[in-house]
Structure formats: C-alpha cells, structure tokens
C-alpha cells in the first residue's frame, strides 16, 4: 500500500534524483511556524500549516525544528535556519533577511490568503528540503508575490457567483483545492461534483479535505460532504459517474470546471460539448496550466491544450502491460468490475472489489511501490506536493471568476502557464491559438454540432 508519505518520497527522489532513503530523510525535517499577534499573520500561519503538514512535519509550539518561519515578527530561536514572512494587502514576501514593514492596512480577503499560503510554501520547502543544494531550480530571495499579478478582479466580492448548469469534473487534488479557494468567494446555486473514482492510498498527501482513513471511499460524495460546511448558499451534489455518463443521464452541461488527472479524459470532456470550459492541471511539481474558453472560439479548446502526444501513448502501453490489460481498457479511465476481473488474473493477490473505481495510474503506482509488477515498468506517475495542487485549484477558482466577468471579450486571454516555484507574472497570461490537428475543433462537424446545441447562447470569445 502506497501511503501519502511514500508519495512525497517518490516525488522528491525523482525530481532531485536522490536515493529513496535520502528523500525519506529529507522529508522527516520539521518546520516551526511562529506568527505575530495580529489576525493577518495568524490566518497566514494557519493556511501555511495546512499546505505544509501534508509534506513535512510542522513542529508543535514547544519543539525545536530544522527551519523556523517567522510571520510578521522576529524569529524566536527555535531553529538555526530561519525565513521571514511578511504579508500586507498588496503582497507576500518570504526572505532570509527581515522584510521591511509596510504601513498598509492588512485587510486581506480569504482568496488572496489562500494564494499567499500556497506561494509561501514554495520557498519554505525549497529551503527546508535542500532542493537547491540538490541541483533543483533556485527560488528568489526575497520571494515576492504581488497580489496584483494574480489577476483578481477588484469587484470579486461585490456580488455572488451564480452556479447554474455548471459541473465540477474531478474530485481529486485540484478539485479539493478548487473548493477550498471557492469557499472565500460568495457562491450561490448548485454545483454537481462528478468523479467515478475512489480515494487512493496516496491521495491524502495533497487532498486537504481527505485523510488516510478515507481510502476506497468514493471521491465525489466524500468531497461534497466535507466541503459542504464551507458554503452557506451553494449546494454540492455528488455523482459517482464519469463526465460522459453524467451528460448522458442529465443532459449537456453549459460550463465544465475541469479538475481531472488525465489528458484523455479532458479530450473526452471537450467532445461532450460544454459551451464553456475552465480547466487547471499540474505536471508533477514543476508546472501549472490554466485554460478557459467559451464557444464559439477562434482560440484553443480543451482538446487543443491536451492534444494526444507520443509520451501519453507510451505511458498507456506501459500501464496496460504492467496491469495485464489492454490499451483499450485504459481508455475507459478507471477500473470497472469487468476490468478488475482481468487484472486479478495477473495480480492474484488483489481483491477485485477493492480496485473497482480506482484510476489506472493510481493502481499502477501502487503496484510499482509494492514491487508487484510482473515486468520492470519504467513509467513513474508522480503526485504533486500539496501546495502545488492547491495552488492549481485556487487558480481554477479564480479563472471561473474571470470567465464570468469577460467571457464575451473576443481578445481575452485563455491560457496561463506558470511555475509554482516562482512568483506569478501577469504577462504569462496569453491567448493561445487553435491547434490545426485538434481532435475536436479541427472537425467542422463538431463545430456545427456546437452551434446547433447552443443556439440560444450569444457568440463567445
């Protein structure tokens, strides 16, 4: 069984090219978080603790630690190594030297505080885990996040964000992060939460609404139940279905909020013809991609962004070989009862009922970690650290707000590529063009079907 801690060890060993034992030792290091006696510092300390504690140990108030992080105050000597954090209503700063104190009022809304907690985790983990010593890309010192670069509309909290004919596809790490960020935005209506999968052994390393006692629980009902208390006027309705099955049973979805973990599934969602798409994804701990569009569009659709690539086919073949199934089985997206029966013919120690609903990637990772694969499979499917997934979820929530505001602007940006280890740059938001060989929008019949399906909607970006 792959635990949340082992997920983090595998990730760190892979990106830093460490021996597993070295990665495991680094992840035993602890951080002490001390905060000034003011509301903003205390809130940031809480958010930062929640982002870090799924990756490293956060020391108790009476413990010494390997690194002390002092928020809005001087360090109190709990560690030889120190970082200083300052937050005000314009920016977040993490630095070796103490940041200068700003005279600005520290009235910081919850969404900006969520971004601050995620971004502050990057230089802290980088320092604590010795990532630069191991050759990983350096981070800036001081590390300064200007809230203005996030693109948060000034009128964000002026009125409620209405959810009608909208669905969240994916209740995993980014889906968790999306709802954690969305709770800070006034939201009304109903949001279906759609996911056919169950909680995997390693999901607790990054899904902040889940814990390790939730293994094998269906993701969608669990996330809806845990997050429901954070929303006064938004009803979360869980569905243990694929997005395609949801559309078949309930009808077309006007806006798909996409937080799935598969390029293939994203292309399938585009083929189900939502009028609007808002999407976020991660590539292990290295990058975050955010995309949105409204049809009809001359820009990229979801299938353009996640077009089929050779590495994807190679990964699917490797996973299929390791599990003893076909690539066509992988196309279903998750383990069905029929496919489970095939898998246990090769992996006889598995209980077929226990693997139904699992993602193929998750099961493959589990068998790799347990050294139970019948052949030496070379593919590694690596799970991000918590702050990376939650940062992607926060950007997904922000992109929903941005699409609400300027969906009909034909020149709006539709693509944002960023590193979680660097402060955001507003100029990184671009308008990405359509791909000529796209499996969806390069087909005239698909675009004609969109026009027929959404005849009552105004022209889009």
N, C-alpha and C positions, 0 to 999 in steps of 0.2 A: 504494500500500500504506500503510495507516494503522499507524504504529508506536506503541509504548507511550508514547513521549514525546508524540506528537501527540494521543493520547487524553487525556493530562493537560492539554495546552494547550487542547483543545476544552472540557474541563470547566471549567477556570479562567476562560477567556474568557466562557463562558456565565453562570456564577454571579456573576461580578464585573462583567459587561457591559463587558469590555475588548476592545480590538482584538487580533486574534490575535498580532501582533508584541509587544504589551505582555505578554500572557500568557506567550508563549515566553520573553521576557526574564526575567520573574519566576521562572520555573522553572529558570533557569540559576543562581540563587542557591545558595549552599552553606551547610551547617551542620557545625560541628565539635562532636563529642561527646566530652567528657572525663569520666572516671569515677574515683572513689576506689578505692583498692586493697583492696576487700573483695568477697566473692562476690556479694552482692545488687546492688551498684552495677554490677559487671561484667556480670551477667546482664541487667540492665535496659538497659545500653548496647548489648548485642548485639541484644536484642529490638527496641529502638527503631531501631537502624540498619536492621534488616530491614524495618521498617514504613516508614521514610522513604526508603530508597535507590531505591525504585521510582517516587518522585515528584520528589525533588530530589537534588542531589549531596551526598553525605556526604564531607567533606574527609578526606584522609589525615592521620595524626598530625603531619606536618611542615608542613601547609598552614595559611595564614590562611583565614578564612571570613567570611561575612556575618553569621552568628549563632553564638555559642558556647553550648552546652548543657552545664552542669556538673552531674554527678550525684554527690551526696554529698561534694562538695569545692568549693573556691573555683575560679572560672574562672582560666585561666592566660594570658589576654590574647590569644587567637587571633582575637578579633573585637571590634569596638567595641560591638556589641549582644549582650546576654547574657540567658540564662534559667537559673535554678537549679532543680534537681530533687532531691527527697528522697523516699525510699521506706522504709517500715518495714512491720511485719506488720499494721498497721491501715489504712494509707492511702498514697496517692501525692499529692505536692504539686509543682506547677510554678508558679514565681513569679518576678517581676522581682527582688524582694528575696530574700535568702537565707533559706530556711525554718529555723525553729528545729529543733535536733537533738533527736530523740526518744531516750529511754533504752530503748525496747522492743527486744527481740531481733529481728533482721531474718531471721527464718526464714519465707521466702515461697515457697509452692508454685508450680509451673510455671503453673497455670491463672491464678492471680492475677497472676503476672508477665506473662502474655500480655495480660490486660486492661490492666495498667499500661502496657505498651509501646504498645498501640493508643490508649489515652486520652492519654498524654503527647504523642503525635504531633499531636493536635489544636491545643493552644495553640502548639506549636512551629511548625507550618506556618502557622497564622494569623498569627503574628508575622513569620516569615521572608518570606512572600508578600505582606505588606502588605494582608491581607484586610480589616481594619477600616478602613484608610485608603480602601479602595475601596468602603466602604459595607456590607460584609458584617456580619452579626450579631457583636457583640463577644463575647469569651470572658472568663471571670472571671480576676482576678489578685488573690490566688492562685487557681489552679485546683486544687481539692482533690477527689480521688476517695476516698471512704470505702469500703473493701472490703466492709464490712457491708451497704452498699446494693446490692451486686451480687446478693445472694441466694444465695451459695454455701453449701450445707449444710456444717455442721461435720464431718459424718461422710463427706464426699466421698471421702476416700482410705482409708476403713476396709475396704472390700471391693471386688471387681471389678464393673464394669458389664458385664452379660451381653448379648451381641448374638445373638439367635435370632429368626428370622422378621422381620428388620429390613432395610430397604434405604435407601441414600442416593440420592436422586434429584437429580442435578445435580453435575457435577464441575468447575464453573467457579470463580469467585472465592470465593463463600461456601462452596462445597464444599471448596476449598483451606483456607480459614480454619477450617472446622469440624474437619478432620483435624489441622491444626496445634495447635488447642486440645485436641482429644481425646487427643492423644499424652501429655498430662500427667495423664490420668485412667486408672486401671487398667481395661483393657478386655479382654474375652475373647470368643471366638466367631468368627462370620463376618459380614462386612458387604459385601453386594453394592454396588458403586459403579456407578450407571446413568447413562449420558449418551449420546445418539446423535450428539453434535456433535464437531467438530474444533476445535483450538486456533486462535483468530483472531489477526490481526496485532497487535491491541492488548491481548490478554489478559495479557501479561507486566507491564502496569502495576500489576496488583493480585493476580495468582495467584502466590503465593510458592513453590509447588512447580514452576512453569513458568518458562521463559525464552524469549527471542525466537528461539532456534534450534528451538523446538518447533512452529512454525507448521504447520498442517494435520495434525498428529498427532491421532489420536482422544483425546479428553479422558479418558475413563474409564480405559483401560489406562495412560495416562501418569501420572495422579494416583495410581492404585493402586500402580504400580511405584515412584514417587518417595517416597510416604508409607510404604510397607511397612516400610522400615528403622526407622521410629519406633515400631513396635508389635511387642512380643515375642509376645503371645498373641492378637492379633486378626488374622484373615485377611481381606484386602481382595480381593474378586473383581470384576473389571471386566466390564461388559456394555455393548456399543455398541448400545443399544436405547433407545427411549422407555420411560417407566414403564409405559404401557399394554401395550406389546409384551412387556415383562418379565412382567407379570401374566398375560397371555395364555399365555406359554410356560411359566412357572414356577409359576403359581398366585397366589392372593391373598397380600398382604403384611400382616402384623399391624400393624407400625409403619413409617410412611413418614417419613423425615427429608428434608425438602424444602428444596433449595437451588437451585431453578431460577430463571430470569430472566424469567418470563412469567406474567401473570395468567391467561391462557387455559390454560396448562399446569397451573397449580395447580388450577384448577377440574376439569380432566381427571383429575388425581390423586385428588381427592376423589371423583369419580364412579367410580373404580376401587375404592372402598370399603375402604380400610385401617381397622382398628379404632382405631388411634391415629395422630395426625399431630403432628409437630414441625416448625415452619417458621420461616425468617428471610428477610427481604428488605430491600433498600435502595431509596431514592429518590434517585438521583444521590448527592451528598454531604450531603444535608440531613437524612435521617432513616433510622432503622432500625425495622423492625417484627418482633416475635417473637410467635409464636402456637403454642399446643398445645391438643389436646383428646383425649379418649377417648370413644368411643361406648358407650352412648347418652348424649347430652349435650343439656341444655337451652340450652347456650350456643352460641356461634358455631362453625361448622365452617369448613374452609379456603375453601370457596366463598362463605361469608358475608363473610369477610375480603377476598377478592379478587373480589367480585361484578363483573359486567360494567358498565363505565362509558362514557359518551359519548366521552371522550378516547381510550379504548382503541380504539374502533371507528374514530375519525378517524385514529389512528396507523396502524392496519392498512390502511386505504384508501390512505393516503399511501405507505406502504411498497410495497403492491401496485402502485400506479400507477408508482412510480419504478423498480421492477424489471421491470415488464411482465408481471405475473402477476395472478391473481385473489385476492380476499379469501379465497375457499375454499381456495386453495393455501396461504395464510398459516396457515390453521387446522391444517395438518399439523405446524407447529412448527419444521421445519428443511428444508433443501433436499434433496429426493430427486433421483434421476437423471432422472426424468421432468420435474420442475420445473426442474432445471438446464438441460435442453434448451429449455424455454420462455424462460428468462432469457437465454440466449446468442443467441436470435433478436433480442433488443433490444440486448443488450450483447455485440456480436460479438467484442470483444477478450478476453472471459473464456474460460478453459478450463473446460468443464463438469465435468470430473473434479475440478478443484481446488476447486469450490464445493459439491460434494456433501457433506452433513453440516454445512454452515455454518448458523448461526442467521440468520433473515431480517433481524433487527435489525443483526447484525454486518455482513452483506453490504451492507445499506443504508448504514450508517455509512461503510463503505469507499468506496462509490461517491460519497457526498457529499464526502468528504475529497479524492477524486481529481477532483472536479468532472466526473464522467462521467454524471450523471443526465440523462435526456432532457428533464426539466422541472424547474422551480425548486421542489423539495420543501422544505417548511418545517419538517418534523419533525426534531428532533435527539434522538438516542438517546445519552445521555451515560453514560460509565463512571465509577464512583466512584474516588477515590484508594484506595491500597492499605489504609490503616489503617481506612477505613470498612468495606470488605468483610470484612476480617479481624476487626474488632470484631463484625460481624454473625455471622460464623462462630463466634466464641467464645461469643456469647450462644446460638447454636443448640446448641452442645455442652452448655452449662450447662442449657438447657431440657430436653435429653434426661435429664440427671441429675434435674432437678426433677420431670419426669413420672414417672420411675421411682419416686421417693420418695412422691408424693402423688396418683397417678393416680385413686385411688378416693375422694378427697375431693370431695364434690359442690359445695363452695364455693371450690374452688381458683381462682386467677386463670388466665386463659387468653390474655391479651393484654398486650403491653408495647410502648409507643411511645416512642422516645427520640431525642434528637439526639446525634450523635457529637461535637458541639462543646460539650457541657455534661456535667458530672458526672452519674452516674446518680442517680435518685431512686426509692427503693423504692416510694413511694406511686403511681408511674406504672404499676405493675402493677395491672391491673383484670380484672374478669370481664365480658367483652363478650357481650351477648345475641345471640341468633339473629336473622338478617335475615328479615323476613316474606316477601320475594320471592326468597329464595335459590334458586339453580338446583338445589341438591341437597336440603337438609334441609327445604325447604318442600314437597317432594313426599312424600306419605305412602308411596308405593310404594318410594321409596328407603330410607326408614327401616325399612320392613318387610323389605326385602331384607337390610339390615344385621343385623337380629335373626336372620334365617334363616341368614345366612352365619356369624355368630359366636355360635352358640347355646351353645358350651361356655365362653364367657367371662363373668366376673362383671360386674354393672352398673357403669357408669362415672360420671364426673363430670357 
